[in-house]
Amino acid sequence: MDRTVPTQAIRQGIAKGPFTNSWESLSAYRIPSWYEDAKFGIFIHWGVYSVPAFSNEWYPRNMYQKDSLEYKHHLETYGEQSTFGYKDFIPQFTAEKFDPDHWANLFRRAGAQFVVPVAEHHDGFAMYDTAFSEWKATKMGPKRDIIGELAEAVRKQWLAFGLSSHRAEHWWFFEGGMTFDSDVQDARYANFYGPAQLKTSQPNQEFLDDWLARSCELVDKYQPQLFWFDWWIEEPAFEPYRQKFAAYYYNRAAEWERGVAINYKFKAFPEGTAIFDVERGQLPGIRSLFWQTDTAVAKNSWCYVKDQQYKTVDAIIGDLIDIVSKNGALLLNIGPRPDGTIPEHEEELLLDIGRWLKVNGEAIYSTRPWTIFGEGPTRVEGGSFTDSERSPFTSRDIRFTTRGEILYAIVLAPPENGTVTITSLSTGANLYAPEIAKVELLGRSEELHFQRTTETLAIEMPSDSTGKQAFALRITPAK
């Protein structure tokens, strides 16, 4: 496929400025205020991998990995990979019940402020109308521009629209199919399964040019305000291409007069040039630069599977509070069915979060970190893939956020004796200098009785006030 035209257009887009493709120039990037204020977004893993609904979204890779559970399941359920390969799931990916307006309305009711669907996962099936592949949702399966329809619906709800690309990982995703008789080796499907190279190899120039062209095509076609990348772009071969993409995207955003962000993992981008993202994990303390956690409502899979193991809504809300107190945002993933419906339990989880945010969102949206993120006995480990391992938060676990002169203390579980005790706000802690004029419970009108000593700030809670979930206290200083 001819790459001349997109390559020239990308060069021209970079040449326009204000950014050039160097880390020094890209260090002038500034995080948009909408993103720092938003705090909570919805991630969506939906694609052909939802059809087998087995194990997780890596089914297309693992069904070609001998001795894996997916390989054995595939043989027993569908037959040999030479006669029924991953491509043969595409006609079953129908999306006949996909209602983008319903999705967008649900996300707004959940309290989300931005939405990030997967435009292309590692499997190489584009959920959008791309000029670089015939293997796309507009031509096969749904025969609809899923990303375009969702972008329109999301924006009608006044939410920010983003998208993610996992194209980089496609370089090696189907390598297993090259080791035995499978349809991956059939030349008729090379444009779908290829390159199918070894994971230990570095991508070549043709693949890298193609990756850049596809990424910039997504920018031009859908004008996302957030562009999320998975981890493999940190490979050395991608470095000049990461610089080119960032410069192109930021320059296009300058034309649109719209703040945008790139999400990256590990060390793919230098600090300050894009937004750091932690997969299924958090940070142990406040990060001076805004950051993000991406995780899922389920513990075992990002996409729809038949034996989903869900987190509790309390655990998700607790993570949201902890992340926001540390200057972060939560990108929470759901996995729709192949027909386009969102599993009922996932809808209810989102609506429960929305109900909580309707009362307590003042302590979340448009806030900034306080001097310390919080106090309490429950330890939050830093790093990826740790969010399902921590113990449940307790009533002694408290997180702080600020909005102007107001301080919010968010208590992560109901107190056992009706009294909230906060040591960080004692006069002896020397962290909060002003006298406290009043303490209020968000969602209630009456002021709460409190006593502040050198050891604690003790707040008496009404017996009918806190329910079973986390709750937020508004602390107003004396004038």
Backbone torsions as a table, in degrees:
resi	resn	phi	psi	omega
1	MET	NA	137.0	-176.3
2	ASP	-71.8	123.8	-179.7
3	ARG	-104.4	3.1	-172.7
4	THR	-60.0	-49.2	-175.2
5	VAL	-64.7	-51.6	179.6
6	PRO	-62.7	-35.5	179.2
7	THR	-62.6	-42.5	179.3
8	GLN	-65.5	-42.4	-179.8
9	ALA	-64.6	-37.5	178.6
10	ILE	-66.3	-42.3	177.6
11	ARG	-60.4	-42.5	179.8
12	GLN	-65.6	-38.9	178.6
13	GLY	-64.0	-36.5	176.8
14	ILE	-72.3	-40.2	-177.7
15	ALA	-63.8	-25.6	-179.4
16	LYS	-65.1	-27.0	-176.0
17	GLY	74.1	-178.6	10.6
18	PRO	-78.6	-10.7	-177.9
19	PHE	-99.7	146.3	170.6
20	THR	-112.0	167.4	-176.2
21	ASN	-84.5	64.6	173.5
22	SER	-141.2	149.3	-179.8
23	TRP	-63.0	-33.8	179.5
24	GLU	-61.4	-45.8	178.6
25	SER	-67.2	-42.0	-176.5
26	LEU	-69.9	-16.1	177.5
27	SER	-68.9	-10.9	176.4
28	ALA	-81.9	-1.3	178.8
29	TYR	-60.0	142.6	177.8
30	ARG	-124.7	134.9	-179.5
31	ILE	-67.3	129.7	-179.8
32	PRO	-69.8	143.4	-177.4
33	SER	-64.9	-32.4	-179.8
34	TRP	-57.9	-37.1	-176.9
35	TYR	-72.5	-46.1	178.1
36	GLU	-62.2	-29.6	-179.7
37	ASP	-83.7	-25.7	-169.1
38	ALA	-70.5	-48.0	174.1
39	LYS	71.0	-32.5	-170.6
40	PHE	-139.0	124.6	179.2
41	GLY	-134.9	167.8	-179.9
42	ILE	-112.3	128.1	175.3
43	PHE	-100.9	146.2	-178.5
44	ILE	-135.1	113.7	172.1
45	HIS	-100.1	105.3	-178.3
46	TRP	-144.1	124.8	-178.8
47	GLY	-173.8	-166.3	-178.3
48	VAL	-59.4	-31.5	-179.9
49	TYR	-63.3	-12.9	175.9
50	SER	-75.0	-16.7	-176.3
51	VAL	-70.6	-53.2	177.8
52	PRO	-64.0	-26.9	175.1
53	ALA	50.6	42.1	-177.7
54	PHE	-130.2	131.3	176.0
55	SER	72.0	-84.5	179.2
56	ASN	-168.9	-169.9	-175.0
57	GLU	-71.1	-4.8	174.7
58	TRP	-90.9	10.7	177.0
59	TYR	-52.3	-44.9	-178.0
60	PRO	-60.0	-30.8	175.7
61	ARG	-79.1	-49.7	-170.9
62	ASN	-71.6	-20.4	177.0
63	MET	-68.0	-13.9	176.3
64	TYR	-106.6	6.5	178.0
65	GLN	-100.2	107.4	-176.6
66	LYS	-57.7	142.9	179.2
67	ASP	76.4	1.0	176.2
68	SER	-81.9	161.1	177.1
69	LEU	-61.7	-38.8	-178.7
70	GLU	-66.8	-39.0	178.5
71	TYR	-61.1	-47.5	-179.6
72	LYS	-66.3	-42.7	178.4
73	HIS	-60.6	-40.9	-177.9
74	HIS	-65.1	-44.9	179.2
75	LEU	-60.4	-43.5	-177.0
76	GLU	-71.8	-30.3	-172.6
77	THR	-98.0	-39.0	-172.3
78	TYR	-120.3	-14.4	-177.6
79	GLY	99.4	-170.5	-175.1
80	GLU	-68.0	148.0	-176.7
81	GLN	-68.8	-15.4	177.3
82	SER	-76.6	-24.6	-179.5
83	THR	-106.4	-29.7	175.3
84	PHE	-133.0	97.6	-179.7
85	GLY	-100.6	-174.2	-178.3
86	TYR	-60.5	-37.3	-179.0
87	LYS	-56.5	-27.4	-175.3
88	ASP	-76.4	-6.3	172.9
89	PHE	-81.2	-18.7	-172.6
90	ILE	-57.8	-44.5	179.9
91	PRO	-62.1	-21.8	179.5
92	GLN	-85.8	-8.6	176.4
93	PHE	-87.9	83.6	-167.3
94	THR	-92.6	-34.6	-178.6
95	ALA	55.9	29.6	-173.7
96	GLU	-67.6	-19.0	179.2
97	LYS	-107.6	11.9	180.0
98	PHE	-66.0	118.7	179.4
99	ASP	-124.3	93.1	-174.9
100	PRO	-60.4	-31.6	178.5
101	ASP	-67.9	-38.1	176.2
102	HIS	-64.2	-44.8	178.1
103	TRP	-57.3	-51.0	-175.6
104	ALA	-63.3	-39.3	177.6
105	ASN	-64.2	-40.9	176.8
106	LEU	-60.8	-43.8	-178.2
107	PHE	-64.7	-38.2	177.2
108	ARG	-65.9	-43.4	178.8
109	ARG	-65.4	-25.5	176.7
110	ALA	-75.2	-10.2	-179.2
111	GLY	90.1	5.5	178.8
112	ALA	-69.8	149.9	179.3
113	GLN	-114.7	-9.6	176.3
114	PHE	-150.7	156.2	-173.9
115	VAL	-134.2	132.2	-173.8
116	VAL	-132.3	89.4	174.3
117	PRO	-78.5	155.3	174.7
118	VAL	-77.9	117.2	179.0
119	ALA	-78.8	-37.3	174.7
120	GLU	-153.0	126.1	178.1
121	HIS	-94.3	-174.9	-177.2
122	HIS	-58.1	-23.6	-174.8
123	ASP	-71.3	-14.3	175.7
124	GLY	85.3	6.0	176.8
125	PHE	-91.4	115.8	-176.0
126	ALA	-79.5	128.9	178.5
127	MET	-89.4	18.3	-175.6
128	TYR	-143.4	176.7	-176.7
129	ASP	-90.0	91.5	-178.9
130	THR	-100.5	149.3	176.2
131	ALA	-87.9	-3.1	-171.5
132	PHE	-105.6	4.7	-179.7
133	SER	-159.2	147.0	172.0
134	GLU	-86.9	-14.3	-177.0
135	TRP	-88.5	81.5	-172.3
136	LYS	-149.0	157.1	-174.7
137	ALA	-66.0	-22.0	179.7
138	THR	-76.0	-18.5	-176.3
139	LYS	-114.1	-25.0	-177.7
140	MET	-130.6	164.4	176.6
141	GLY	61.9	-113.7	-177.5
142	PRO	-63.0	-30.9	-173.3
143	LYS	56.3	44.1	178.8
144	ARG	-142.4	151.8	174.5
145	ASP	-84.3	88.6	-174.5
146	ILE	-59.6	-47.1	-177.8
147	ILE	-65.7	-42.4	179.7
148	GLY	-64.3	-43.1	179.6
149	GLU	-65.3	-41.4	-179.0
150	LEU	-69.5	-38.0	177.4
151	ALA	-58.0	-45.0	179.9
152	GLU	-64.0	-44.3	-178.1
153	ALA	-66.3	-41.2	-179.5
154	VAL	-64.0	-43.6	-179.0
155	ARG	-68.6	-28.5	175.5
156	LYS	-65.4	-25.3	177.6
157	GLN	-90.5	8.9	178.7
158	TRP	63.0	32.5	175.0
159	LEU	-105.0	152.3	176.8
160	ALA	-75.9	141.2	-179.7
161	PHE	-109.0	130.3	174.0
162	GLY	-129.4	-177.1	175.2
163	LEU	-157.3	166.3	178.8
164	SER	-126.6	149.6	175.6
165	SER	-127.1	127.8	176.2
166	HIS	-114.5	24.2	-175.3
167	ARG	-59.7	-33.3	-176.2
168	ALA	-55.3	-41.8	-175.8
169	GLU	-70.3	-12.2	-179.3
170	HIS	-66.1	-21.4	178.9
171	TRP	-49.2	-41.5	-174.2
172	TRP	-120.8	2.5	-167.5
173	PHE	-61.5	-35.7	-176.6
174	PHE	-104.6	23.7	-177.1
175	GLU	-58.1	-34.3	-177.9
176	GLY	-60.1	-31.8	-179.5
177	GLY	-69.5	-9.3	177.8
178	MET	-88.7	-2.8	-174.9
179	THR	-100.1	-6.7	177.8
180	PHE	-153.8	175.0	-175.9
181	ASP	-68.2	107.5	179.9
182	SER	-149.2	167.3	-179.5
183	ASP	-70.7	-11.4	175.9
184	VAL	-61.4	-29.3	-178.2
185	GLN	-86.7	-5.0	-178.9
186	ASP	-77.3	122.0	-175.5
187	ALA	-60.3	-23.9	-179.9
188	ARG	-65.4	-22.2	-176.0
189	TYR	-114.2	16.4	-177.1
190	ALA	-61.2	-34.1	-179.4
191	ASN	-69.1	-18.0	177.6
192	PHE	-94.7	-53.6	-174.9
193	TYR	-81.7	-23.9	-175.8
194	GLY	-70.1	157.3	8.4
195	PRO	-78.6	-21.7	-179.2
196	ALA	53.5	45.8	178.7
197	GLN	-89.9	169.7	178.5
198	LEU	-67.8	140.8	180.0
199	LYS	-63.7	-25.1	-179.1
200	THR	-77.8	-7.0	-178.7
201	SER	-94.7	161.0	176.8
202	GLN	-95.3	143.7	179.6
203	PRO	-64.3	147.7	179.9
204	ASN	-88.6	176.6	-175.0
205	GLN	-62.7	-38.9	-179.2
206	GLU	-59.9	-44.7	-179.7
207	PHE	-67.2	-41.1	-179.5
208	LEU	-65.7	-40.5	176.3
209	ASP	-63.0	-40.0	178.6
210	ASP	-65.5	-42.6	178.0
211	TRP	-59.1	-45.1	-179.7
212	LEU	-65.6	-42.9	-179.2
213	ALA	-62.5	-43.9	179.4
214	ARG	-65.3	-41.1	-179.0
215	SER	-64.3	-44.5	-179.9
216	CYS	-70.3	-30.7	174.7
217	GLU	-61.0	-43.0	177.4
218	LEU	-61.2	-40.1	177.9
219	VAL	-61.2	-49.8	-175.7
220	ASP	-68.6	-39.5	-172.7
221	LYS	-78.0	-34.8	-172.6
222	TYR	-120.8	-4.3	176.6
223	GLN	44.2	55.2	-179.3
224	PRO	-68.8	146.6	175.6
225	GLN	-89.3	-9.4	176.7
226	LEU	-143.1	135.9	-179.7
227	PHE	-127.9	113.4	-173.4
228	TRP	-102.3	129.2	176.7
229	PHE	-116.2	144.3	172.5
230	ASP	-80.4	-178.7	-162.4
231	TRP	-71.2	-26.3	-165.4
232	TRP	-73.2	-9.5	176.6
233	ILE	-67.4	-9.4	178.5
234	GLU	-76.8	-7.2	177.8
235	GLU	-59.1	143.4	-174.4
236	PRO	-52.3	-37.5	-176.8
237	ALA	-62.2	-25.1	-177.5
238	PHE	-81.0	-14.0	-169.3
239	GLU	-53.2	-53.2	-180.0
240	PRO	-64.5	-26.9	179.3
241	TYR	-76.5	-35.3	172.9
242	ARG	-60.8	-42.3	179.2
243	GLN	-63.8	-43.2	179.7
244	LYS	-64.3	-45.0	-179.0
245	PHE	-62.3	-46.8	-178.4
246	ALA	-60.0	-44.5	179.6
247	ALA	-62.6	-44.2	-179.9
248	TYR	-62.3	-47.4	-177.6
249	TYR	-64.5	-47.2	-179.1
250	TYR	-66.0	-35.0	177.5
251	ASN	-69.1	-38.7	176.4
252	ARG	-64.6	-39.4	178.4
253	ALA	-62.9	-35.7	177.0
254	ALA	-63.4	-37.2	176.0
255	GLU	-65.2	-39.9	-179.1
256	TRP	-75.6	-16.0	-173.5
257	GLU	57.4	50.0	-176.5
258	ARG	-139.8	133.4	179.9
259	GLY	-74.5	133.1	-178.7
260	VAL	-130.2	169.7	-179.9
261	ALA	-148.7	147.8	171.4
262	ILE	-109.7	133.3	173.3
263	ASN	-99.7	137.1	178.4
264	TYR	-139.8	161.0	178.0
265	LYS	-113.2	157.8	175.3
266	PHE	54.7	-116.3	-175.4
267	LYS	-125.2	31.4	-177.7
268	ALA	-64.6	-31.3	177.5
269	PHE	-125.6	144.9	172.6
270	PRO	-64.1	147.8	178.9
271	GLU	-54.7	136.1	177.4
272	GLY	93.0	-10.1	-180.0
273	THR	-98.8	-13.4	179.6
274	ALA	-163.2	-174.8	-174.7
275	ILE	-104.3	122.2	179.8
276	PHE	-69.7	136.5	-177.8
277	ASP	-128.8	137.2	179.6
278	VAL	-114.1	120.6	-178.7
279	GLU	-81.4	125.7	177.2
280	ARG	47.7	42.1	179.7
281	GLY	-161.8	177.3	-176.7
282	GLN	-135.3	-170.6	176.3
283	LEU	-116.6	150.9	-177.5
284	PRO	-76.7	-16.9	-177.8
285	GLY	-153.2	-174.8	-179.2
286	ILE	-68.3	133.3	172.4
287	ARG	-104.1	131.2	-176.4
288	SER	-65.0	-33.5	175.7
289	LEU	-92.3	135.9	178.8
290	PHE	-54.4	142.1	-176.8
291	TRP	-144.5	-176.6	-176.0
292	GLN	-149.7	147.4	167.2
293	THR	-106.0	133.4	166.7
294	ASP	-112.3	128.0	179.2
295	THR	-150.4	-179.8	-174.3
296	ALA	-125.2	160.0	175.1
297	VAL	-68.3	-21.8	178.7
298	ALA	-105.1	151.8	-179.7
299	LYS	-85.5	-26.7	-168.0
300	ASN	-104.5	-16.4	-175.5
301	SER	-155.1	153.2	173.2
302	TRP	-91.9	-28.0	-179.2
303	CYS	-102.3	174.1	177.5
304	TYR	-65.2	127.7	169.8
305	VAL	-136.9	162.0	-172.6
306	LYS	-77.4	-20.5	-178.8
307	ASP	-116.8	51.8	-176.6
308	GLN	-64.2	139.0	178.2
309	GLN	-112.9	104.7	-171.1
310	TYR	-89.4	149.4	167.8
311	LYS	-77.5	162.4	174.3
312	THR	-83.7	156.2	178.4
313	VAL	-64.5	-34.2	178.6
314	ASP	-62.4	-40.3	179.2
315	ALA	-65.3	-41.1	-179.9
316	ILE	-66.0	-45.6	179.2
317	ILE	-63.3	-40.7	177.3
318	GLY	-59.8	-41.5	178.1
319	ASP	-66.4	-41.8	177.4
320	LEU	-56.7	-47.6	-179.4
321	ILE	-62.1	-46.8	-178.8
322	ASP	-61.0	-43.9	-178.6
323	ILE	-64.0	-46.4	-178.7
324	VAL	-63.7	-37.2	179.7
325	SER	-65.3	-17.4	-178.2
326	LYS	-107.4	19.2	176.1
327	ASN	75.9	32.7	-179.3
328	GLY	-121.3	178.9	174.8
329	ALA	-128.8	155.6	178.4
330	LEU	-110.9	124.1	173.1
331	LEU	-107.5	106.9	-170.3
332	LEU	-104.6	124.3	-173.6
333	ASN	-92.4	143.1	168.9
334	ILE	-123.5	163.1	-179.1
335	GLY	-130.2	97.6	179.9
336	PRO	-67.4	159.0	175.8
337	ARG	-73.8	165.5	179.2
338	PRO	-59.8	-26.1	-178.7
339	ASP	-82.2	-4.6	177.7
340	GLY	98.7	1.7	175.9
341	THR	-89.3	146.2	175.7
342	ILE	-91.4	128.5	-179.3
343	PRO	-50.7	139.3	-173.8
344	GLU	-56.2	-41.3	-179.2
345	HIS	-64.0	-35.0	179.4
346	GLU	-70.3	-39.0	175.3
347	GLU	-60.5	-43.6	-178.0
348	GLU	-67.2	-38.1	175.1
349	LEU	-58.4	-46.3	-179.5
350	LEU	-63.8	-42.0	179.8
351	LEU	-66.8	-34.6	175.7
352	ASP	-64.1	-41.0	176.5
353	ILE	-62.8	-42.1	179.0
354	GLY	-62.2	-39.5	177.9
355	ARG	-64.1	-38.9	178.5
356	TRP	-66.7	-43.6	-179.0
357	LEU	-68.2	-29.6	178.1
358	LYS	-60.2	-34.2	178.8
359	VAL	-87.9	-42.3	-168.9
360	ASN	-109.0	2.9	-176.0
361	GLY	-59.9	-24.7	177.1
362	GLU	-57.1	-30.7	-179.3
363	ALA	-88.0	0.0	-177.3
364	ILE	-116.3	-62.5	-175.7
365	TYR	-65.5	141.8	173.9
366	SER	57.4	20.8	176.9
367	THR	-94.7	169.8	175.2
368	ARG	-134.2	161.8	-179.0
369	PRO	-65.5	154.4	173.5
370	TRP	-92.0	-169.0	180.0
371	THR	-59.4	-43.2	173.8
372	ILE	-125.1	157.5	-177.8
373	PHE	-78.6	-27.5	-178.2
374	GLY	167.4	-164.9	179.1
375	GLU	-149.1	165.8	176.4
376	GLY	131.7	167.9	-171.7
377	PRO	-82.3	-19.5	-173.2
378	THR	-80.1	121.0	-176.5
379	ARG	-86.5	132.2	175.0
380	VAL	-108.3	112.2	-179.3
381	GLU	-75.4	146.0	175.4
382	GLY	-85.9	154.9	175.3
383	GLY	113.3	171.5	-177.1
384	SER	-79.5	155.9	173.6
385	PHE	57.2	42.9	179.4
386	THR	-123.6	-4.9	-169.2
387	ASP	-74.6	-12.9	176.8
388	SER	-97.9	1.9	-174.8
389	GLU	-99.5	-20.9	-173.6
390	ARG	-75.0	157.6	176.5
391	SER	-72.1	157.4	177.2
392	PRO	-62.5	146.1	176.0
393	PHE	-67.0	153.7	-179.0
394	THR	-116.6	177.0	179.1
395	SER	-70.1	-13.9	176.4
396	ARG	-90.3	-6.0	176.1
397	ASP	-87.9	117.3	-175.2
398	ILE	-129.2	139.5	178.1
399	ARG	-123.1	147.3	-176.3
400	PHE	-115.3	142.2	169.5
401	THR	-138.8	163.7	-179.8
402	THR	-133.7	152.9	172.1
403	ARG	-144.6	103.7	-174.5
404	GLY	63.1	-129.1	-179.0
405	GLU	-86.4	-6.0	-178.2
406	ILE	-84.3	136.2	174.1
407	LEU	-111.3	134.1	176.4
408	TYR	-109.9	132.9	173.0
409	ALA	-113.1	113.8	-177.2
410	ILE	-102.7	116.9	-177.3
411	VAL	-91.8	123.9	-167.0
412	LEU	-84.0	-4.8	174.1
413	ALA	-157.6	152.9	-178.6
414	PRO	-61.0	141.0	178.8
415	PRO	-69.2	147.5	-176.7
416	GLU	-75.2	-32.2	-175.8
417	ASN	-113.4	12.9	178.1
418	GLY	84.2	1.9	179.7
419	THR	-122.7	129.5	174.1
420	VAL	-92.8	127.8	-179.4
421	THR	-117.3	122.6	-177.5
422	ILE	-122.5	111.7	-177.9
423	THR	-77.0	-30.8	-177.0
424	SER	-66.3	-19.7	-179.1
425	LEU	-103.9	13.3	172.7
426	SER	-70.9	159.4	177.4
427	THR	-67.9	-27.3	-178.7
428	GLY	-76.3	-18.2	-178.8
429	ALA	-75.0	-22.3	178.4
430	ASN	58.9	34.3	178.0
431	LEU	-107.4	-29.3	-177.6
432	TYR	-125.4	101.8	-172.4
433	ALA	-76.3	-37.5	-173.6
434	PRO	-65.8	154.7	167.8
435	GLU	-71.5	148.5	-179.1
436	ILE	-91.8	122.7	179.7
437	ALA	-81.6	-43.3	-179.5
438	LYS	-161.0	157.0	175.4
439	VAL	-125.7	129.9	-178.7
440	GLU	-129.7	150.9	174.6
441	LEU	-95.1	122.7	179.1
442	LEU	-58.2	134.4	-177.2
443	GLY	95.3	-7.5	178.0
444	ARG	-126.3	153.4	-175.7
445	SER	-94.4	-26.2	-173.9
446	GLU	-79.0	150.7	173.6
447	GLU	-79.3	149.5	-178.1
448	LEU	-98.9	146.7	176.5
449	HIS	-78.3	134.2	179.9
450	PHE	-141.5	159.7	175.8
451	GLN	-136.7	126.2	-178.3
452	ARG	-112.3	125.8	179.9
453	THR	-126.8	-174.7	177.8
454	THR	-69.4	-14.1	-176.3
455	GLU	-108.5	-34.6	-176.0
456	THR	-150.4	165.8	160.6
457	LEU	-111.1	112.9	-178.8
458	ALA	-104.8	126.7	-175.8
459	ILE	-122.1	125.6	179.4
460	GLU	-86.0	127.1	-177.8
461	MET	-101.6	138.5	173.5
462	PRO	-59.7	143.1	-174.3
463	SER	-63.0	-24.9	-176.5
464	ASP	-105.1	19.0	-164.9
465	SER	-101.0	-31.7	-165.3
466	THR	-100.9	-13.9	179.4
467	GLY	61.2	-141.7	-175.4
468	LYS	-114.2	-3.7	-174.4
469	GLN	-111.9	177.6	173.9
470	ALA	-59.0	154.5	178.6
471	PHE	-146.8	158.6	-173.9
472	ALA	-116.3	138.1	177.3
473	LEU	-109.9	131.4	177.1
474	ARG	-96.2	122.5	-178.1
475	ILE	-112.7	117.6	-176.3
476	THR	-107.4	127.3	179.5
477	PRO	-77.0	155.0	174.8
478	ALA	-69.4	148.1	179.7
479	LYS	-73.1	NA	NA
